[in-house]
C-alpha cells in the first residue's frame, strides 16, 4: 500500500495554495472582516467513496490559525449523496480562501477511489486483483495511488525505479525477449522479479522460455487471453492490461489471471461533486 508521506503531501498542498491564492484572495479580502468566524460544511453532492479527508486539516494548518474539525466519515467510507462529510469552524476569510484547494483534493481523490471501487467489486470472488499504473497526474502520483488503494485496488510499481517491466519498445530496441531478459538479469539484484510484456502467443512462449516470473498480456482479445492463460499454465504470475473496462473485467478475472492493470483508474476517473457551504458563527 502507498502510505502518505506527509512531508511530500505538504509540498503538494503548498504548491496548490500558491497556485490558487498567490498574494491573496482579492474578493474575500475586500469583503470579509478579519474577525469574522464561520462554519464550513463539506457536503457530498454524489454518492462516493471518500478519499483525502485527512488532507483537510493539513491544508488549514498552513494558515497558522486554529480551526475546529469534525469529520463524520473516514477515508474508504461510502458517503451517500447529500450527506455532511465534515465541519470546519474558524476564521471565515481562510475558510473561503482555501475552499477550492480543499475541494479539488477531495473531489479528485474521492473520484479515483469511487471509480476503483467499481472495478474492485467486479472481481470479488476471483483471485484477480485490480492494480493501477504510472498513468497519473504529474506530482500527484502518491496521492492518486493512495486513492486507488482506498477504493479497493492495489498498487503496481510506483515508478521506473522499483520494479522491472520489459515492454515492447525495450524488446524491439534490444533484439528480442530472450536477449532483454538476459541483459536485465545481469543488471539487477537476484531478488527482483522480471516482468515481460507479451502481445501474442509467440511472445508468451518466448517469455516463458526466458524465465520471466511475471507475464503481462497486453491488448489481447478474450480468445487470445484464454489461449495465453492456458499456455502459461500457472508457471508465472499473469497480468492483463489494455482494453479492460467494467463490462469485460469480470470475464477476464474468471480466466484465472492474477492482476488486471487499469490506467483509467487514474487517468480517466471523473471527479465527484463535493461542495462547501459557509455560515456565520
HELIX and SHEET records of a PDB file:
HELIX    1   1 UNK A    6  UNK A   20  1                                  15    
HELIX    2   2 UNK A   26  UNK A   31  1                                   6    
HELIX    3   3 UNK A   54  UNK A   61  1                                   8    
HELIX    4   4 UNK A   92  UNK A  122  1                                  31    
HELIX    5   5 UNK A  141  UNK A  150  1                                  10    
HELIX    6   6 UNK A  168  UNK A  174  1                                   7    
HELIX    7   7 UNK A  177  UNK A  185  1                                   9    
HELIX    8   8 UNK A  201  UNK A  210  1                                  10    
HELIX    9   9 UNK A  222  UNK A  232  1                                  11    
HELIX   10  10 UNK A  249  UNK A  253  1                                   5    
HELIX   11  11 UNK A  264  UNK A  267  1                                   4    
SHEET    1   A 4 UNK A  68  UNK A  71  0                                        
SHEET    2   A 4 UNK A  84  UNK A  91 -1                                        
SHEET    3   A 4 UNK A  37  UNK A  44 -1                                        
SHEET    4   A 4 UNK A 274  UNK A 280 -1                                        
SHEET    1   B 2 UNK A  48  UNK A  49  0                                        
SHEET    2   B 2 UNK A  78  UNK A  79 -1                                        
SHEET    1   C 6 UNK A 129  UNK A 131  0                                        
SHEET    2   C 6 UNK A 259  UNK A 261  1                                        
SHEET    3   C 6 UNK A 237  UNK A 241  1                                        
SHEET    4   C 6 UNK A 214  UNK A 218  1                                        
SHEET    5   C 6 UNK A 194  UNK A 198  1                                        
SHEET    6   C 6 UNK A 164  UNK A 166  1                                        
END                                                                             
